[in-house]
Amino acid sequence: MEHALLSASSAARWMACTASPRFEAQFPETTSEYAEEGRLAHALCELKVLKKFTNSINTRTYNSRLNKLKKGPLYADEMDRTSDLYIEHLTEKAMGYDIPPLVNAEVKVDFSEYVPDGFGTCDCIMIGGDMLDITDYKHGKGVPVLAEGNPQMRLYALGALKKYEPFYGGMIKRVRMTIDQPRIQSELSSETITVDELKAWGETIKPIAQTAFSGFGEFKPGDHCRFCRGKAQCRARADVNTALEDFKGCLLPTAENREKAQHGGGNVLTNAKIGELLVRGKDLVQWYKDLEEYALNALLNGEEIAGWKAVAGRSNRTFSDQDAALAAVIAAGYDESLVYEHKPKTLTGLEELMGKKEFAEKIGQFVIKPLGKPTLAPMSDKREPYSTAAADFSGAAQGEQQGASS
């Protein structure tokens, strides 16, 4: 696959750390099972968009290509379900237009007017009325991605405008950018802005992009480092995370603390200080994990890491042939009912069996979603603060429903 130095998908990183594009270019591109799963899921989505919205593929060709994709080693039934949800969401969008919109899948766009040599691929583009509508499918289930202010989506939109404005003239006035991440959230994340607002934003990033492309950018470590190929070997990131004086800086004793220390209370961290340390420590922990991952891979590839070696981790016993083992147990005189456990399918398993619509109709009334276990998150997180009262109410409501069904 061809990649731009300043890709749309890495825009959040190179806009923050303008030195990163040229820095990570020295490291070989790698892939992972998660990345390959994502590519396969995108191929399914593209195929289904072509079948649903265009006349470019007949049923026979569609079935042939679909069966070929399903034979891939990373294919899972979940991909079929999430790609179907993607098509449902696109269909709902299309039905919102007064007349059927133009729909294209996997559209390569050029946004080099704003970013040197910038190009990328839009998963789906719809155009109808005065609206240019771009949808990006994300198969990952790790971190929710939001569309609001998302530079990847805005760069795609700029490229799509360049491609389609010559055909539509001044008809396109608004741009809607949507992220569909069905494995994490059922709700779509969207942002709608005017064409003028989008182009004005494009002008603001021109100098940033030029700096990043030129190779004279500055290093600025942060949360965006996690997707950089050089994250474990970046000296700037190491300098930030080994600057222990920064930690000391937020613990320097104040006059009040010195007075407390005389009475034995000065060694107690305040909640405010703990909040500061949590922010600083989060990046430190992730940096150390990245170092561990790099070192292990280097050792497995025959390289040396001073003072470290790769060893076999803990493992659990398993059968080389489970069916043969269980048959031998039964042959030894044990009743089959003692050997096999009869368990009901999980909620997800039943939804897979029945299909989403029938599942909702027949047993949706029995489905509840209790409030999740409290977890720590920064104030920038979009979720509502955890409420103990709401958790108590959720537990009481769950108990009442279980009592009513018994």
Secondary structure by P-SEA (a helix, b strand, c coil): cccccccccaaaaaaaccccccccccccccccaaaaaaaaaaaaaaaaaaacccccccaaaaaaaaaaaaacccccaaaaaaaaaaaaaaaaaaaacccccccccbbbbbcccccccbbbbbcccccccccbbbbbbbccccbbbbccccaaaaaaaaaaaaaccccccccccbbbbbbbbcccccccccccccaaaaaaaaaaaaaaaaaaaaccbbbbbcccccccccccccaaaaaaaacaaaaaaaacccaaaaaaaaacccccccaaaaaaaaaaaaaaaaaaaaaaaaaaaaaaaccccccbbbbbcbbbbbbccaaaaaaaaaaacccccccbbbbcccaaaaaaaccaaaaaaccccccccccccbbbbccccccccccaaaaaaaaaaaaaaaaaac
